Amino acid sequence: MRPDASTQFAALGDAQRLRLVERLAEAGEASISDLTGGAGVTRQAVTRHLKVLEGAGLVRGRIDGREHRWSLDEAGIAAAEAELDRLKAAWRTRLARLKLLVED
């Protein structure tokens, strides 16, 4: 079962996790070492953040020998994007109604 949007957005609400998602979007796939480099946080902290993102369905981890490699979960990212699109459409509708009321 895919996590709901509130779980995904809560996971993305942390600045460090959002940076990890951005780095994975750029890299495609990265190891803990790759993600820790220049981040100013420990490997353990990066691992904890990745586990939260994995639980939210936004990233996937796989083991490659002794290394754990991470990438974005395309279906999870697409689900979050679809929810944002739905919210955007709802707000546009509300704003259009408000505009009509104000202009009348």
CORNORCOR-V42447 format. One record per helix or strand. SS is the DSSP state (helix for helix, strand for strand). FROM is the first residue (numbers start at 1). TO is the last residue. If there is no record, write none. Layout:
[[SS:FROM:TO] [SS:FROM:TO]]
This chain:
[[helix:5:12] [helix:15:27] [strand:29:31] [helix:32:36] [helix:43:55] [strand:59:64] [strand:67:72] [helix:74:103]]
